[in-house]
């Protein structure tokens, strides 16, 4: 519970501080500044992409400072994502170690303790991220729409109202738009992260052991 609480506090503070960066980045992805040619007979529209500073200036000029914290509600809710991920990971890891240790001791090794492999960490990392992302993805949709400054999203009174509005207007599918690619990206990243973190830890421990002696 202490880890969950500190994780929520740290995640909340980080989200509040970094939200303006996410708003600008999201706006860069979905927005462009349309510049029409001086010659009206030329039908082609020249599209100019805005840089980071230009995008921020554009947001401030159009919507004010408060716009830099668009989507802060669902973003704060999403702080629970990594908390769920690490909590689920640790609980699964403890269960597997406990069961494997019991099997080893049942074979006549009373002091044996099971050790998880790199593949165990890979799959546990993937599964824990799958659960966390699938559980919180609707809020990711609401947050992205708010941060992008979509006119329809700006009408949401709250995160919950945004969820209900999407559900009413677009159905369940609307809450999970793009979930396939997001799951592939986040689950694979988490799997590699946990497996790599464990391998780096083991290599570092081996490397410094002679020095410690």
Kinemage of the C-alpha trace (Angstrom):
@kinemage 1
@onewidth
@group {chain A} dominant
@subgroup {mainchain}
@vectorlist {calphas} color= white
{ca unk a 1} P 0.000 0.000 0.000
{ca unk a 2} L 2.916 2.341 0.678
{ca unk a 3} L 4.306 1.683 -2.805
{ca unk a 4} L 0.893 2.292 -4.380
{ca unk a 5} L 0.406 5.564 -2.463
{ca unk a 6} L 3.865 6.935 -3.224
{ca unk a 7} L 3.477 5.865 -6.844
{ca unk a 8} L 0.196 7.765 -7.132
{ca unk a 9} L 1.679 10.903 -5.542
{ca unk a 10} L 4.805 10.837 -7.699
{ca unk a 11} L 2.810 10.040 -10.828
{ca unk a 12} L 0.326 12.821 -10.113
{ca unk a 13} L 3.065 15.409 -9.630
{ca unk a 14} L 4.846 14.303 -12.808
{ca unk a 15} L 1.599 14.436 -14.786
{ca unk a 16} L 0.763 17.977 -13.670
{ca unk a 17} L 4.255 19.219 -14.550
{ca unk a 18} L 4.545 17.434 -17.902
{ca unk a 19} L 0.969 17.886 -19.177
{ca unk a 20} L 1.799 21.053 -21.207
{ca unk a 21} L 4.436 19.085 -23.125
{ca unk a 22} L 1.898 16.372 -23.939
{ca unk a 23} L -0.649 18.968 -25.069
{ca unk a 24} L 1.841 20.568 -27.447
{ca unk a 25} L 3.066 17.203 -28.742
{ca unk a 26} L -0.466 15.910 -29.315
{ca unk a 27} L -1.441 19.151 -31.055
{ca unk a 28} L 1.579 18.807 -33.334
{ca unk a 29} L 0.441 15.345 -34.335
{ca unk a 30} L -3.144 16.218 -35.209
{ca unk a 31} L -2.948 19.872 -36.162
{ca unk a 32} L -1.422 21.787 -39.044
{ca unk a 33} L -1.661 25.395 -40.085
{ca unk a 34} L -3.326 25.754 -43.467
{ca unk a 35} L -1.858 28.491 -45.649
{ca unk a 36} L -3.781 29.200 -48.835
{ca unk a 37} L -1.909 30.400 -51.941
{ca unk a 38} L -2.268 34.056 -52.936
{ca unk a 39} L -3.494 33.011 -56.366
{ca unk a 40} L -7.176 32.009 -55.937
{ca unk a 41} L -7.070 30.047 -59.178
{ca unk a 42} L -4.613 27.655 -57.584
{ca unk a 43} L -6.746 25.063 -55.761
{ca unk a 44} L -3.903 23.390 -53.945
{ca unk a 45} L -3.590 24.026 -50.205
{ca unk a 46} L -0.093 24.417 -48.824
{ca unk a 47} L 0.168 22.850 -45.387
{ca unk a 48} L 2.757 24.170 -42.974
{ca unk a 49} L 3.676 22.015 -40.016
{ca unk a 50} L 4.299 23.872 -36.775
{ca unk a 51} L 7.342 23.377 -34.551
{ca unk a 52} L 7.166 22.910 -30.777
{ca unk a 53} L 7.495 26.606 -29.900
{ca unk a 54} L 5.144 27.682 -32.701
{ca unk a 55} L 2.549 25.157 -31.594
{ca unk a 56} L 2.746 26.376 -27.986
{ca unk a 57} L 2.427 30.006 -29.088
{ca unk a 58} L -0.552 29.059 -31.236
{ca unk a 59} L -2.270 27.315 -28.312
{ca unk a 60} L -1.603 30.231 -25.936
{ca unk a 61} L -2.824 32.821 -28.445
{ca unk a 62} L -5.985 30.908 -29.262
{ca unk a 63} L -7.032 29.306 -25.970
{ca unk a 64} L -4.916 30.838 -23.205
{ca unk a 65} L -2.606 29.358 -20.576
{ca unk a 66} L -5.276 27.011 -19.246
{ca unk a 67} L -5.247 25.120 -22.533
{ca unk a 68} L -1.811 23.727 -21.650
{ca unk a 69} L -3.522 21.623 -18.997
{ca unk a 70} L -6.241 20.231 -21.222
{ca unk a 71} L -6.956 16.611 -20.389
{ca unk a 72} L -5.388 16.867 -16.930
{ca unk a 73} L -8.376 15.025 -15.407
{ca unk a 74} L -8.062 11.774 -17.364
{ca unk a 75} L -4.275 12.144 -17.294
{ca unk a 76} L -4.365 12.061 -13.494
{ca unk a 77} L -6.675 9.040 -13.601
{ca unk a 78} L -4.154 7.326 -15.882
{ca unk a 79} L -1.531 7.601 -13.138
{ca unk a 80} L -3.088 4.361 -11.924
{ca unk a 81} L -1.881 2.602 -15.102
{ca unk a 82} L 1.738 2.003 -14.010
{ca unk a 83} L 0.550 1.383 -10.447
{ca unk a 84} L -1.724 -1.393 -11.705
{ca unk a 85} L 1.063 -2.684 -13.925
{ca unk a 86} L 3.688 -2.989 -11.192
{ca unk a 87} L 1.231 -4.247 -8.564
{ca unk a 88} L -0.074 -6.962 -10.895
{ca unk a 89} L 3.495 -7.858 -11.897
{ca unk a 90} L 4.706 -8.197 -8.303
{ca unk a 91} L 1.685 -10.255 -7.235
{ca unk a 92} L 2.052 -12.653 -10.180
{ca unk a 93} L 5.786 -12.924 -9.594
{ca unk a 94} L 5.290 -13.769 -5.921
{ca unk a 95} L 2.658 -16.395 -6.735
{ca unk a 96} L 4.865 -18.107 -9.326
{ca unk a 97} L 7.946 -18.076 -7.079
{ca unk a 98} L 5.918 -19.470 -4.182
{ca unk a 99} L 4.509 -22.331 -6.264
{ca unk a 100} L 7.821 -23.223 -7.897
{ca unk a 101} L 9.615 -23.080 -4.559
{ca unk a 102} L 7.021 -25.446 -3.056
{ca unk a 103} L 7.596 -27.898 -5.924
{ca unk a 104} L 11.365 -27.780 -5.463
{ca unk a 105} L 11.103 -28.402 -1.733
{ca unk a 106} L 8.686 -31.259 -2.330
{ca unk a 107} L 11.465 -33.007 -4.279
{ca unk a 108} L 13.725 -33.055 -1.223
{ca unk a 109} L 15.372 -29.618 -1.352
{ca unk a 110} L 14.165 -27.991 1.903
{ca unk a 111} L 16.057 -24.717 1.461
{ca unk a 112} L 15.581 -24.280 -2.293
{ca unk a 113} L 14.112 -21.016 -3.609
{ca unk a 114} L 12.837 -20.703 -7.177
{ca unk a 115} L 14.380 -18.078 -9.464
{ca unk a 116} L 12.518 -16.611 -12.411
{ca unk a 117} L 14.093 -16.625 -15.862
{ca unk a 118} L 14.374 -13.785 -18.362
{ca unk a 119} L 11.421 -15.252 -20.257
{ca unk a 120} L 9.365 -15.270 -17.061
{ca unk a 121} L 10.042 -11.556 -16.631
{ca unk a 122} L 9.265 -10.966 -20.323
{ca unk a 123} L 5.851 -12.638 -20.185
{ca unk a 124} L 4.944 -11.275 -16.754
{ca unk a 125} L 5.827 -7.768 -17.928
{ca unk a 126} L 3.693 -8.215 -21.035
{ca unk a 127} L 0.719 -9.624 -19.120
{ca unk a 128} L 0.801 -6.946 -16.421
{ca unk a 129} L 0.908 -4.164 -19.025
{ca unk a 130} L -1.903 -5.814 -20.974
{ca unk a 131} L -4.131 -5.742 -17.903
{ca unk a 132} L -3.204 -2.145 -17.002
{ca unk a 133} L -3.644 -0.736 -20.529
{ca unk a 134} L -6.862 -2.623 -21.275
{ca unk a 135} L -8.323 -1.364 -17.986
{ca unk a 136} L -7.460 2.298 -18.530
{ca unk a 137} L -7.574 2.666 -22.327
{ca unk a 138} L -10.915 4.570 -22.444
{ca unk a 139} L -9.265 7.320 -20.392
{ca unk a 140} L -6.349 7.359 -22.832
{ca unk a 141} L -8.869 8.090 -25.608
{ca unk a 142} L -10.492 10.932 -23.628
{ca unk a 143} L -7.126 12.401 -22.659
{ca unk a 144} L -5.829 12.355 -26.251
{ca unk a 145} L -8.955 14.077 -27.570
{ca unk a 146} L -8.829 16.788 -24.928
{ca unk a 147} L -5.118 17.428 -25.357
{ca unk a 148} L -5.518 17.629 -29.120
{ca unk a 149} L -8.084 20.374 -28.626
{ca unk a 150} L -10.825 18.680 -30.639
{ca unk a 151} L -14.000 20.861 -30.606
{ca unk a 152} L -16.232 17.929 -29.663
{ca unk a 153} L -13.921 16.910 -26.812
{ca unk a 154} L -13.806 20.426 -25.351
{ca unk a 155} L -17.527 20.047 -24.605
{ca unk a 156} L -16.839 17.253 -22.125
{ca unk a 157} L -17.688 18.477 -18.630
{ca unk a 158} L -15.416 15.920 -17.002
{ca unk a 159} L -13.539 12.705 -17.717
{ca unk a 160} L -16.596 10.682 -16.762
{ca unk a 161} L -18.816 12.847 -18.964
{ca unk a 162} L -16.360 12.301 -21.812
{ca unk a 163} L -16.578 8.540 -21.390
{ca unk a 164} L -20.377 8.622 -21.322
{ca unk a 165} L -20.543 10.941 -24.334
{ca unk a 166} L -18.262 8.719 -26.409
{ca unk a 167} L -20.196 5.645 -25.323
{ca unk a 168} L -23.493 7.297 -26.289
{ca unk a 169} L -22.370 8.730 -29.629
{ca unk a 170} L -19.880 6.096 -30.813
{ca unk a 171} L -20.604 3.011 -28.767
{ca unk a 172} L -18.088 0.792 -26.988
{ca unk a 173} L -15.925 0.826 -30.131
{ca unk a 174} L -15.328 4.547 -29.632
{ca unk a 175} L -13.758 3.935 -26.231
{ca unk a 176} L -11.268 1.506 -27.739
{ca unk a 177} L -10.305 3.191 -31.020
{ca unk a 178} L -6.699 2.339 -31.845
{ca unk a 179} L -6.425 -0.095 -28.947
{ca unk a 180} L -4.797 -2.774 -31.118
{ca unk a 181} L -1.718 -0.772 -32.045
{ca unk a 182} L -1.498 0.698 -28.531
{ca unk a 183} L -1.501 -2.742 -26.937
{ca unk a 184} L 1.168 -4.020 -29.311
{ca unk a 185} L 3.368 -1.007 -28.591
{ca unk a 186} L 2.897 -0.808 -24.814
{ca unk a 187} L 2.833 -4.555 -24.094
{ca unk a 188} L 5.961 -5.252 -26.139
{ca unk a 189} L 7.739 -2.260 -24.582
{ca unk a 190} L 6.874 -3.427 -21.071
{ca unk a 191} L 7.936 -7.003 -21.795
{ca unk a 192} L 11.327 -5.886 -23.121
{ca unk a 193} L 11.697 -3.412 -20.240
{ca unk a 194} L 11.132 -5.983 -17.499
{ca unk a 195} L 13.282 -8.650 -19.141
{ca unk a 196} L 16.044 -6.162 -19.932
{ca unk a 197} L 15.913 -4.633 -16.461
{ca unk a 198} L 16.331 -8.049 -14.880
{ca unk a 199} L 19.205 -9.018 -17.195
{ca unk a 200} L 21.041 -5.716 -16.618
{ca unk a 201} L 20.599 -6.155 -12.858
{ca unk a 202} L 22.067 -9.660 -12.952
{ca unk a 203} L 25.009 -8.593 -15.146
{ca unk a 204} L 25.723 -5.606 -12.915
{ca unk a 205} L 25.614 -7.772 -9.803
{ca unk a 206} L 28.099 -10.216 -11.327
{ca unk a 207} L 30.349 -7.373 -12.468
{ca unk a 208} L 30.610 -5.673 -9.069
{ca unk a 209} L 30.846 -8.841 -6.943
{ca unk a 210} L 34.658 -9.248 -7.370
{ca unk a 211} L 35.100 -5.574 -6.495
{ca unk a 212} L 33.021 -5.974 -3.375
{ca unk a 213} L 35.186 -8.854 -2.218
